[in-house]
Amino acid sequence: MKLETNLIAPYGGELIELMVAEESKRELTDYANRLPFVQLTERAVCDLEMLATGAFSPLRTFMNRADNERVTAEMRLADKRIFPIPVSLPVERFDGLRLDADIALRNTHNELLAVLTVEEIYEWSREDFAANVLGTADLRHPLVSEIEHWGKFNISGNLRVINLPKHFDFQHLRFSPQQTRRKLIEFGNENVVAFQTRNPIHRAHEEITRRAAEKTGATLLLHPVVGLTKPGDVDYLTRVRTYTALVENHYQSHDVLLGLVPLAMRMAGAREALWHAIIRRNYGANQFIVGRDHASPGTDSHGKPFYQPDAARRLVEQYAAEIGVQPISFDEMVFLPEENRYEEISKIDKNAKTFALSGSQIREDFLYQGKPLPEWFTRPETAEILAESYPPRHKQGFCLWLTGLSGAGKSTTAEILTVLLMERGRRVTVLDGDVVRTHLSKGLGFSREDRDANVTRIGFVAAEIVRHGGAVICAAVSPYRATRSEVRQMVGGENFIEIFVDTPLEECERRDTKGMYAKARRGEIKEFTGISDVYETPENAEIVLETTAVSSLENAEKIVQYLIEKGFLR
């Protein structure tokens, strides 16, 4: 699509939009309403919107096998253009799917979004995706645990988008790539530097964005992600309120454009940084600020960073000429209190007095204790908004997830723990796996799929309780690490406490008053955890309870002490 502007061309030389013409919408909608449909996940809906508006140019649809395999292995499309992240549409069921047939694409509210002509149905490899795209198989990586539940087949074909997803918030900040490019033209600068963010902007970030823009006299495109980010991140509604306050009060309005990106992040480190640069090229930027720990989910299950700090900058630099985006990076910014300014740590005397706060210090020493963030660190407007959205730790919700074999003592511990927490003023919800099966999961069996469904349903309810500030105790066998990890992501790692009730199988069998283990031994119960199906022991549980020599009351008190140490209880 040729724009009537001289702004730098989008990646690939054209801005591909996939929306059908208004005059064709009604006819196509009537047709689509008679078609079988695939219900898209929240991630797929984000991807569809990015495809539809040209943000993923030169992609024209969800990737086919050739593109998907080459991007996974080499970061290039089949036509050899750089594209580092696979954008695919996984499915599990084949109801109504057949080659050369049309299917409708709908969101979780059953709203019609698009029609796809199925030209390919192909199997993909979770192992290759984890190894090549994410660089890890560690289940603490949010996408590693998520892809375990993606369908094992991808579909691709011609895509016709009828309706974009509906957004009722911040409509004045939601600009398509074409709209963004037109707005940037009005600033009159040839150079546009984009800043990707999924966190609140503090004073150090302000300094980085200003210096980046001043370096070439560029317009600043402040471009926060409002799709999926890392579970546990500050929610986008809170973040956008802070961005708006900063732009209105602390940036020069004639030098900055604030716009939102409905992107679903993969948290893939350097590869994702390169992807972000390509996306911003489509929005009109020719410079891109690359963070020191760009698109990283933090540390793995062993406490080590998933990605090296400078890897993102190096990769974007390597392909800068090819994608037409120049990376801009800075060393860590620290505050010099004696000079009342920020500076890169590499440019100051090693004996100079400096102030800096880590993410954990922000949470643990200030927000969770109800203390205001210092003005040298963040603007008062930002501090006030964060304080409203993030109450002190003792007023936050938390999930205690008790996992272990049947008969390990999970329910007994949960019962005692409930009383101890209520004694200390916390209202508690208990979600017992067996009780949930009677109501929420009635009809599910004991296959791996049904067990996962039961656990994720418990996790969904728990996440909602935690989100609203409640305390929830979940007692479920939950035998599989990947599913427990997925629940951790649902709830948010900061407020999820995995408790392994470590009781030997022999002791669980001895305690078995219902005779379930005996039936499993005789083959009367299939796929029984510990007998005919595996129990995957937690590798990094926050708490491990021993039950043969320690009473349930002592174990419950151990958990209470942990909650006090972490600030969840006074």
Backbone torsions as a table, in degrees:
resi	resn	phi	psi	omega
1	MET	NA	119.4	-177.7
2	LYS	-86.3	126.5	178.5
3	LEU	-94.2	149.1	-179.2
4	GLU	-84.0	50.8	-178.2
5	THR	-142.9	166.1	176.2
6	ASN	-107.8	18.7	176.8
7	LEU	-64.7	150.2	-176.8
8	ILE	-50.0	137.3	-174.2
9	ALA	-64.8	150.4	176.7
10	PRO	-68.0	168.0	-179.2
11	TYR	-61.4	127.9	-178.1
12	GLY	89.4	-5.3	175.0
13	GLY	86.8	-4.0	177.3
14	GLU	-145.9	149.5	178.9
15	LEU	-102.7	103.9	-172.0
16	ILE	-87.0	113.7	175.1
17	GLU	-108.3	141.3	-171.8
18	LEU	-114.0	9.7	179.9
19	MET	-71.5	136.3	176.2
20	VAL	-74.7	155.5	-179.7
21	ALA	-65.2	148.6	-177.5
22	GLU	-55.9	-38.6	-176.7
23	GLU	-70.1	-16.2	179.6
24	SER	-98.1	-8.3	-171.9
25	LYS	-62.4	-48.4	-174.5
26	ARG	-62.9	-46.5	-179.0
27	GLU	-62.6	-44.2	-179.4
28	LEU	-68.1	-35.6	177.8
29	THR	-64.1	-45.2	178.4
30	ASP	-59.6	-41.5	178.9
31	TYR	-66.1	-45.5	-176.3
32	ALA	-63.8	-32.7	-178.6
33	ASN	-67.6	-12.3	177.7
34	ARG	-99.3	-1.2	-174.8
35	LEU	-91.4	153.0	165.7
36	PRO	-62.8	157.5	-174.9
37	PHE	-138.2	158.0	170.9
38	VAL	-108.8	131.8	178.3
39	GLN	-91.7	120.3	-174.4
40	LEU	-81.6	145.7	171.3
41	THR	-74.0	169.4	176.9
42	GLU	-59.6	-37.8	178.4
43	ARG	-63.4	-46.7	-178.4
44	ALA	-65.1	-33.6	177.0
45	VAL	-64.1	-43.0	176.1
46	CYS	-59.8	-46.2	-179.9
47	ASP	-61.4	-40.9	179.5
48	LEU	-60.9	-43.8	179.9
49	GLU	-64.2	-40.5	178.9
50	MET	-65.7	-38.0	175.6
51	LEU	-65.4	-45.6	-173.4
52	ALA	-61.8	-35.4	-174.1
53	THR	-94.2	-3.5	-179.8
54	GLY	93.8	2.8	-178.6
55	ALA	-66.5	-24.1	177.6
56	PHE	-101.3	14.9	177.1
57	SER	-51.1	137.6	14.5
58	PRO	-92.5	15.1	178.0
59	LEU	-66.6	140.6	177.5
60	ARG	-111.8	-9.9	-179.6
61	THR	-166.3	-179.4	172.1
62	PHE	-64.6	142.8	-167.9
63	MET	-63.0	140.3	171.7
64	ASN	-81.7	179.2	-175.7
65	ARG	-59.7	-45.9	-176.1
66	ALA	-60.8	-46.5	179.4
67	ASP	-66.5	-44.8	-176.0
68	ASN	-61.5	-46.1	-177.4
69	GLU	-68.7	-39.7	-178.4
70	ARG	-73.0	-38.5	177.0
71	VAL	-62.9	-42.8	179.5
72	THR	-60.4	-43.3	-175.3
73	ALA	-84.4	-38.2	-168.6
74	GLU	-127.7	-1.9	-177.3
75	MET	66.2	25.3	178.1
76	ARG	-132.0	144.3	171.9
77	LEU	-70.4	169.6	179.6
78	ALA	-60.4	-27.5	178.0
79	ASP	-85.9	9.5	173.0
80	LYS	82.5	-0.2	176.6
81	ARG	-75.0	144.5	180.0
82	ILE	-64.9	130.1	171.6
83	PHE	-160.0	105.4	-164.9
84	PRO	-85.7	-13.1	-174.3
85	ILE	-122.0	126.7	175.5
86	PRO	-64.9	135.5	174.1
87	VAL	-120.4	97.0	-172.5
88	SER	-124.6	169.1	179.2
89	LEU	-121.5	92.2	-178.3
90	PRO	-78.8	143.4	176.6
91	VAL	-136.3	154.6	178.8
92	GLU	-109.4	-38.6	-174.9
93	ARG	-103.4	154.2	-176.9
94	PHE	-112.6	19.1	179.1
95	ASP	-59.5	115.5	177.1
96	GLY	78.8	-1.7	-178.8
97	LEU	-91.2	124.6	171.2
98	ARG	-154.5	154.1	-175.9
99	LEU	-61.3	142.5	178.1
100	ASP	68.7	9.6	176.5
101	ALA	-102.8	154.3	177.4
102	ASP	-89.8	142.4	171.1
103	ILE	-130.9	152.6	175.3
104	ALA	-90.5	148.9	174.9
105	LEU	-112.3	123.3	-178.1
106	ARG	-126.5	156.6	176.4
107	ASN	-87.6	-175.5	-176.5
108	THR	-68.6	-15.2	175.1
109	HIS	-92.7	8.7	178.3
110	ASN	69.3	19.3	178.0
111	GLU	-81.8	134.7	-178.5
112	LEU	-71.5	130.7	178.9
113	LEU	-117.2	-42.4	-171.9
114	ALA	-160.2	170.2	172.3
115	VAL	-122.0	132.6	178.7
116	LEU	-122.3	130.3	174.0
117	THR	-89.0	116.9	-173.4
118	VAL	-74.9	105.2	179.8
119	GLU	-102.3	-21.8	177.0
120	GLU	-144.9	141.0	168.7
121	ILE	-129.3	116.3	-173.4
122	TYR	-142.7	151.4	178.7
123	GLU	-82.0	146.4	178.1
124	TRP	-127.4	165.4	-174.1
125	SER	-109.1	116.4	174.4
126	ARG	-62.7	-38.2	-177.7
127	GLU	-63.9	-43.6	179.1
128	ASP	-65.6	-39.9	179.3
129	PHE	-61.8	-48.3	-178.4
130	ALA	-63.8	-44.9	-175.6
131	ALA	-69.5	-44.7	-172.5
132	ASN	-90.1	-43.2	-175.6
133	VAL	-82.7	-46.6	-177.4
134	LEU	-93.2	-23.5	179.7
135	GLY	72.8	18.3	-178.4
136	THR	-162.2	151.5	171.4
137	ALA	-112.2	11.7	-178.3
138	ASP	-69.3	126.2	-176.5
139	LEU	-69.9	-10.3	174.2
140	ARG	-73.8	-15.6	173.4
141	HIS	-74.5	124.7	-173.2
142	PRO	-58.1	-33.2	-178.1
143	LEU	-81.5	-26.8	176.8
144	VAL	-60.4	-45.1	178.9
145	SER	-71.6	-32.3	-178.2
146	GLU	-69.9	-41.6	-174.9
147	ILE	-67.1	-16.3	175.6
148	GLU	-60.8	-22.6	-176.0
149	HIS	-110.6	6.9	172.0
150	TRP	-76.4	152.3	175.1
151	GLY	-61.2	151.5	-175.2
152	LYS	-85.3	-2.0	175.8
153	PHE	-120.4	145.2	171.8
154	ASN	-106.7	148.9	173.6
155	ILE	-121.1	150.2	-179.8
156	SER	-149.1	160.5	178.1
157	GLY	160.5	-178.9	-178.9
158	ASN	-59.1	133.2	-173.3
159	LEU	-117.8	128.3	175.0
160	ARG	-123.1	113.6	-175.9
161	VAL	-92.6	124.2	-177.6
162	ILE	-94.5	-45.9	-178.6
163	ASN	-134.3	136.5	170.6
164	LEU	-77.6	153.8	175.0
165	PRO	-56.2	145.0	-178.6
166	LYS	-83.2	132.9	175.1
167	HIS	-127.6	123.2	-179.1
168	PHE	-103.4	-4.3	179.4
169	ASP	-106.0	145.1	174.0
170	PHE	50.0	42.7	-177.3
171	GLN	-62.7	-26.9	-179.0
172	HIS	-74.8	-4.8	-179.6
173	LEU	-115.6	1.5	-176.8
174	ARG	-96.8	98.4	-177.8
175	PHE	-113.9	135.0	172.6
176	SER	-70.1	168.3	175.3
177	PRO	-54.5	-43.2	-179.5
178	GLN	-64.9	-43.2	178.0
179	GLN	-64.0	-38.9	179.2
180	THR	-63.7	-45.2	-178.8
181	ARG	-61.7	-39.2	179.6
182	ARG	-67.2	-39.3	177.9
183	LYS	-66.0	-38.1	180.0
184	LEU	-65.9	-32.1	177.8
185	ILE	-57.4	-37.5	-176.6
186	GLU	-65.7	-19.9	178.5
187	PHE	-76.0	-20.5	174.3
188	GLY	78.7	15.7	179.5
189	ASN	-106.6	140.0	175.5
190	GLU	-74.3	-28.8	-177.0
191	ASN	-102.4	136.9	176.5
192	VAL	-131.3	123.3	177.6
193	VAL	-107.6	125.4	-177.2
194	ALA	-100.0	143.6	177.1
195	PHE	-121.9	114.6	177.8
196	GLN	-85.9	132.8	177.4
197	THR	-148.2	142.8	172.5
198	ARG	-126.6	12.7	-179.9
199	ASN	-129.9	163.6	172.8
200	PRO	-59.6	149.1	178.5
201	ILE	-92.2	119.4	177.9
202	HIS	-102.9	-176.9	-172.5
203	ARG	-59.3	-38.5	179.6
204	ALA	-63.4	-39.3	177.8
205	HIS	-66.9	-38.9	176.0
206	GLU	-55.9	-46.0	-177.9
207	GLU	-63.4	-41.9	179.4
208	ILE	-62.5	-46.3	-177.9
209	THR	-65.6	-38.8	179.3
210	ARG	-64.8	-46.2	-179.1
211	ARG	-64.0	-39.1	179.6
212	ALA	-62.9	-43.0	-179.5
213	ALA	-68.8	-40.0	-178.5
214	GLU	-69.2	-26.1	-175.8
215	LYS	-56.3	-39.9	-179.5
216	THR	-127.3	14.9	-178.0
217	GLY	65.9	32.9	-173.2
218	ALA	-84.9	157.1	166.4
219	THR	-77.7	139.9	178.5
220	LEU	-92.5	123.4	172.6
221	LEU	-99.7	100.4	178.8
222	LEU	-83.4	110.9	-161.0
223	HIS	-130.0	71.2	-178.1
224	PRO	-72.7	147.8	176.1
225	VAL	-82.9	129.5	178.7
226	VAL	-122.4	15.6	171.5
227	GLY	-93.1	-137.9	178.5
228	LEU	-82.4	131.0	173.0
229	THR	-121.8	-155.2	178.9
230	LYS	-73.7	130.9	175.0
231	PRO	-54.5	134.2	-177.6
232	GLY	96.1	-10.0	174.6
233	ASP	-63.9	158.9	172.2
234	VAL	-58.3	130.1	-176.6
235	ASP	-61.4	150.4	-172.7
236	TYR	-66.5	-28.8	179.5
237	LEU	-62.2	-44.1	176.8
238	THR	-65.8	-44.7	-177.3
239	ARG	-61.8	-44.8	-177.2
240	VAL	-64.9	-34.0	175.1
241	ARG	-60.9	-39.7	179.0
242	THR	-69.3	-39.5	179.6
243	TYR	-62.6	-43.1	-179.1
244	THR	-61.9	-43.7	179.4
245	ALA	-62.5	-39.4	-179.7
246	LEU	-67.4	-44.6	-179.0
247	VAL	-63.5	-38.5	-178.4
248	GLU	-72.4	-28.5	-171.5
249	ASN	-115.8	-19.7	-171.2
250	HIS	-133.6	-0.8	172.8
251	TYR	-114.5	156.1	172.6
252	GLN	-79.9	116.2	-172.7
253	SER	-59.6	-26.0	-178.4
254	HIS	-81.3	-0.9	-178.7
255	ASP	-116.7	-1.3	-173.3
256	VAL	-139.1	140.0	172.9
257	LEU	-120.5	123.4	176.5
258	LEU	-98.5	123.5	177.8
259	GLY	-144.2	154.8	-175.1
260	LEU	-105.0	146.3	-178.6
261	VAL	-118.7	117.9	-178.9
262	PRO	-81.3	49.7	-174.7
263	LEU	-88.5	139.8	170.7
264	ALA	-97.8	107.4	-177.1
265	MET	-71.4	154.6	176.2
266	ARG	-107.0	-10.6	-177.6
267	MET	56.8	48.1	-171.6
268	ALA	-105.0	21.5	172.0
269	GLY	63.2	-129.7	-173.9
270	ALA	-60.1	-42.8	178.1
271	ARG	-58.1	-41.7	-178.4
272	GLU	-69.3	-34.5	177.0
273	ALA	-59.8	-42.8	177.8
274	LEU	-64.4	-40.6	176.7
275	TRP	-61.1	-45.8	178.5
276	HIS	-59.8	-38.0	179.0
277	ALA	-64.6	-43.3	178.0
278	ILE	-62.2	-44.0	178.9
279	ILE	-59.8	-44.1	-179.0
280	ARG	-69.0	-27.5	173.0
281	ARG	-61.8	-40.5	178.4
282	ASN	-66.2	-27.9	176.8
283	TYR	-84.2	-5.2	174.4
284	GLY	113.1	6.3	-179.1
285	ALA	-93.4	147.4	172.5
286	ASN	-120.1	4.3	173.3
287	GLN	-135.2	150.9	-175.1
288	PHE	-146.4	128.0	178.8
289	ILE	-80.6	119.8	-179.6
290	VAL	-101.7	120.7	-178.8
291	GLY	-72.7	160.2	-179.2
292	ARG	-66.0	-31.3	-179.6
293	ASP	-128.6	53.1	-168.6
294	HIS	-63.0	128.7	174.6
295	ALA	54.6	38.1	178.9
296	SER	-102.0	140.8	175.6
297	PRO	-84.4	7.3	176.3
298	GLY	101.2	-126.1	-174.5
299	THR	-110.0	153.1	-178.6
300	ASP	-83.1	-170.9	-175.8
301	SER	-69.3	-9.4	177.1
302	HIS	-106.8	8.9	177.2
303	GLY	81.4	11.4	179.5
304	LYS	-101.8	146.1	179.2
305	PRO	-60.2	140.2	177.0
306	PHE	-64.9	-36.3	-174.7
307	TYR	-133.0	151.9	177.2
308	GLN	-73.1	139.2	-173.0
309	PRO	-56.3	-36.9	-174.8
310	ASP	-96.9	1.7	-175.8
311	ALA	-63.2	-38.1	-178.2
312	ALA	-64.9	-46.9	-179.8
313	ARG	-59.9	-44.2	-177.8
314	ARG	-63.1	-40.4	-178.0
315	LEU	-69.0	-41.9	178.8
316	VAL	-65.7	-39.2	176.4
317	GLU	-60.9	-39.4	-177.7
318	GLN	-60.5	-35.5	-175.5
319	TYR	-111.0	12.3	-174.9
320	ALA	-56.3	-47.0	-177.6
321	ALA	-65.3	-37.2	-176.9
322	GLU	-69.4	-38.2	-177.5
323	ILE	-94.8	-10.2	177.8
324	GLY	76.6	27.7	179.1
325	VAL	-132.2	126.4	-179.7
326	GLN	-94.4	124.0	178.7
327	PRO	-76.4	145.3	173.6
328	ILE	-125.1	127.9	-178.1
329	SER	-135.9	159.0	-179.8
330	PHE	-136.2	152.6	170.3
331	ASP	-72.0	173.0	178.3
332	GLU	-55.8	132.3	177.9
333	MET	-92.0	132.0	176.8
334	VAL	-126.7	156.2	-178.7
335	PHE	-95.0	132.5	176.5
336	LEU	-100.7	99.5	-173.7
337	PRO	-64.0	-31.6	-178.4
338	GLU	-73.8	-19.6	179.3
339	GLU	-113.3	-3.9	178.9
340	ASN	53.5	49.2	179.7
341	ARG	-154.1	165.4	175.6
342	TYR	-100.7	149.1	176.0
343	GLU	-151.9	154.2	174.9
344	GLU	-66.8	138.8	-174.2
345	ILE	-63.1	-26.4	-179.8
346	SER	-74.6	-11.1	-174.8
347	LYS	-109.3	12.3	-179.4
348	ILE	-120.9	160.1	177.4
349	ASP	-63.3	138.5	-175.9
350	LYS	-65.1	-17.8	179.1
351	ASN	-96.5	1.1	-177.8
352	ALA	-67.3	145.5	177.1
353	LYS	-77.2	128.0	-178.4
354	THR	-133.5	154.6	172.2
355	PHE	-118.4	143.1	173.5
356	ALA	-159.3	152.9	177.5
357	LEU	-128.9	133.1	173.8
358	SER	-83.9	166.5	177.8
359	GLY	-59.0	-40.6	179.7
360	SER	-67.2	-36.0	177.1
361	GLN	-65.8	-39.5	178.3
362	ILE	-57.7	-45.8	-178.1
363	ARG	-73.7	-54.3	-170.3
364	GLU	-71.9	-41.0	-172.4
365	ASP	-91.2	-16.9	-176.4
366	PHE	-124.5	-72.5	-172.9
367	LEU	-58.2	-46.5	-176.0
368	TYR	-72.5	-16.1	176.7
369	GLN	-102.5	3.6	178.9
370	GLY	73.6	20.4	179.9
371	LYS	-95.5	141.6	178.6
372	PRO	-69.4	142.1	176.0
373	LEU	-67.9	142.2	-178.3
374	PRO	-65.8	147.0	-176.9
375	GLU	-67.3	-25.4	177.4
376	TRP	-68.0	-21.7	-176.6
377	PHE	-92.5	-42.7	-176.1
378	THR	-146.1	156.6	179.6
379	ARG	-69.0	148.3	179.4
380	PRO	-57.0	-36.3	179.5
381	GLU	-61.9	-42.6	178.8
382	THR	-66.3	-44.7	-179.5
383	ALA	-59.7	-40.3	-178.7
384	GLU	-67.0	-42.3	-179.7
385	ILE	-66.3	-41.8	179.0
386	LEU	-65.1	-38.8	179.3
387	ALA	-64.2	-35.1	178.3
388	GLU	-67.1	-37.8	-174.4
389	SER	-88.0	-22.3	-175.9
390	TYR	-126.0	92.8	-179.4
391	PRO	-69.2	168.9	176.5
392	PRO	-55.5	154.8	-174.4
393	ARG	-55.4	-38.1	-176.1
394	HIS	-71.1	-8.0	175.2
395	LYS	-107.4	3.1	179.5
396	GLN	-87.7	158.6	174.8
397	GLY	-80.8	160.4	175.5
398	PHE	-152.4	156.1	179.1
399	CYS	-120.6	122.8	172.6
400	LEU	-99.4	112.3	-174.3
401	TRP	-106.3	103.7	179.6
402	LEU	-90.8	118.8	-179.1
403	THR	-125.5	148.5	-179.9
404	GLY	163.4	174.6	-178.1
405	LEU	-63.0	159.4	173.1
406	SER	-60.2	129.5	-178.4
407	GLY	88.1	5.1	-177.3
408	ALA	-71.4	-23.8	-178.5
409	GLY	113.7	16.6	-178.0
410	LYS	-63.6	-49.8	-175.4
411	SER	-66.0	-40.0	179.3
412	THR	-63.8	-45.1	177.8
413	THR	-61.5	-42.7	-179.6
414	ALA	-62.3	-39.2	-179.4
415	GLU	-63.4	-45.4	179.3
416	ILE	-68.0	-42.1	-178.1
417	LEU	-61.9	-37.1	178.5
418	THR	-57.5	-45.8	-179.8
419	VAL	-64.4	-42.9	-179.0
420	LEU	-64.4	-37.4	179.3
421	LEU	-71.5	-41.1	178.0
422	MET	-65.0	-34.0	176.3
423	GLU	-59.6	-29.8	-178.4
424	ARG	-97.7	14.9	171.0
425	GLY	91.0	7.1	177.8
426	ARG	-97.5	132.5	171.8
427	ARG	-80.9	134.0	-169.1
428	VAL	-125.9	137.1	170.1
429	THR	-109.1	135.0	177.2
430	VAL	-110.7	127.5	175.6
431	LEU	-117.0	96.6	179.9
432	ASP	-89.9	134.4	-175.4
433	GLY	-55.2	-43.7	-179.1
434	ASP	-68.5	-39.0	179.5
435	VAL	-67.3	-41.0	179.2
436	VAL	-61.8	-37.7	178.9
437	ARG	-61.1	-31.0	-178.8
438	THR	-72.2	-29.0	-174.2
439	HIS	-116.8	-73.7	-174.1
440	LEU	-65.6	-34.2	-174.8
441	SER	-115.3	28.1	-179.9
442	LYS	-58.8	133.5	179.2
443	GLY	100.0	-15.2	178.3
444	LEU	-76.7	144.7	176.5
445	GLY	-94.9	-148.7	-176.5
446	PHE	-123.7	21.8	171.4
447	SER	-69.1	165.5	179.3
448	ARG	-58.5	-41.3	-178.7
449	GLU	-64.0	-42.5	-178.9
450	ASP	-70.1	-37.0	177.2
451	ARG	-64.6	-43.5	177.4
452	ASP	-60.6	-41.2	179.8
453	ALA	-62.1	-42.4	179.3
454	ASN	-62.4	-44.8	-178.0
455	VAL	-67.1	-43.0	-179.0
456	THR	-68.6	-30.3	174.7
457	ARG	-66.0	-43.7	175.5
458	ILE	-59.8	-43.6	-179.8
459	GLY	-62.0	-40.1	179.5
460	PHE	-62.4	-46.7	179.9
461	VAL	-64.1	-42.5	179.1
462	ALA	-60.1	-42.9	-179.1
463	ALA	-62.1	-38.9	178.4
464	GLU	-66.6	-39.6	178.6
465	ILE	-63.9	-44.8	-179.9
466	VAL	-64.0	-41.5	-179.0
467	ARG	-58.5	-30.2	-179.2
468	HIS	-98.2	17.3	172.0
469	GLY	86.5	12.4	-177.9
470	GLY	-93.0	161.2	173.9
471	ALA	-100.7	133.5	-178.3
472	VAL	-134.9	135.5	175.8
473	ILE	-111.6	122.0	179.6
474	CYS	-112.3	123.2	178.4
475	ALA	-118.1	102.9	-176.6
476	ALA	-147.2	142.2	178.3
477	VAL	-52.4	-46.9	178.9
478	SER	37.0	71.8	-168.0
479	PRO	-74.6	-15.5	-169.9
480	TYR	-107.7	131.2	-177.0
481	ARG	-60.5	-42.9	-175.9
482	ALA	-60.3	-41.0	-178.8
483	THR	-70.6	-40.5	175.8
484	ARG	-62.1	-38.5	178.4
485	SER	-65.4	-38.4	177.8
486	GLU	-62.7	-40.5	178.0
487	VAL	-64.8	-39.4	176.3
488	ARG	-56.5	-42.5	179.2
489	GLN	-66.4	-38.8	178.5
490	MET	-59.1	-48.0	-175.5
491	VAL	-75.3	-37.7	-173.2
492	GLY	105.7	123.4	-173.2
493	GLY	-56.2	-31.1	-177.9
494	GLU	-67.3	-24.7	-172.9
495	ASN	-119.6	15.2	-179.5
496	PHE	-114.4	126.0	-177.5
497	ILE	-124.0	109.7	-179.8
498	GLU	-85.7	128.5	-177.0
499	ILE	-122.7	113.0	-179.8
500	PHE	-90.8	113.9	176.8
501	VAL	-87.5	95.9	-167.1
502	ASP	-90.0	82.9	179.0
503	THR	-111.6	127.5	-179.4
504	PRO	-58.9	151.2	-179.5
505	LEU	-57.5	-40.8	-178.6
506	GLU	-60.6	-39.8	179.5
507	GLU	-69.4	-39.4	177.7
508	CYS	-61.6	-40.8	178.0
509	GLU	-65.3	-40.4	-179.9
510	ARG	-63.0	-35.0	-178.0
511	ARG	-80.1	-11.0	-167.9
512	ASP	-68.8	97.0	-179.1
513	THR	-78.7	-21.8	-178.1
514	LYS	-88.2	-8.2	-180.0
515	GLY	72.5	21.4	-176.8
516	MET	-67.5	-41.7	-179.5
517	TYR	-65.1	-39.5	179.2
518	ALA	-62.5	-41.6	177.6
519	LYS	-64.0	-39.6	178.7
520	ALA	-65.2	-39.4	178.8
521	ARG	-63.1	-34.9	179.9
522	ARG	-82.1	-2.8	179.4
523	GLY	83.5	10.8	-179.5
524	GLU	-79.0	-23.2	175.4
525	ILE	-117.8	120.4	-179.3
526	LYS	-86.3	151.5	175.0
527	GLU	51.8	51.1	179.5
528	PHE	-92.6	125.9	-174.3
529	THR	-59.7	128.6	179.4
530	GLY	95.7	-21.0	-179.5
531	ILE	-112.1	-65.2	-177.7
532	SER	-112.9	4.8	175.6
533	ASP	-143.7	152.2	-172.3
534	VAL	-77.9	148.4	164.5
535	TYR	-114.0	120.0	-177.9
536	GLU	-91.1	107.7	-176.2
537	THR	-62.0	134.8	176.1
538	PRO	-58.0	137.9	-179.1
539	GLU	-91.2	-27.5	-176.8
540	ASN	-143.4	51.3	178.0
541	ALA	-66.0	144.9	177.6
542	GLU	-65.4	-34.9	-178.9
543	ILE	-136.1	137.3	173.5
544	VAL	-119.8	127.1	-178.6
545	LEU	-109.5	131.9	174.4
546	GLU	-102.1	130.2	-168.8
547	THR	-114.9	-9.1	-177.2
548	THR	-80.0	-32.1	-179.0
549	ALA	-114.6	-0.2	-177.9
550	VAL	-123.7	134.9	-177.7
551	SER	-75.0	160.5	177.6
552	SER	-62.6	-35.8	177.8
553	LEU	-63.8	-43.4	179.2
554	GLU	-63.4	-39.6	178.8
555	ASN	-67.2	-40.2	177.5
556	ALA	-63.2	-39.6	178.3
557	GLU	-67.0	-32.9	176.0
558	LYS	-62.2	-41.0	178.9
559	ILE	-66.8	-42.1	178.1
560	VAL	-59.2	-43.6	-180.0
561	GLN	-62.5	-39.1	177.2
562	TYR	-61.0	-44.0	-179.9
563	LEU	-64.0	-36.3	176.9
564	ILE	-65.3	-45.8	-179.6
565	GLU	-61.6	-34.7	-179.6
566	LYS	-85.3	-5.6	175.9
567	GLY	92.1	0.8	-179.8
568	PHE	-74.1	-23.1	175.4
569	LEU	-124.3	144.1	176.2
570	ARG	-77.8	NA	NA
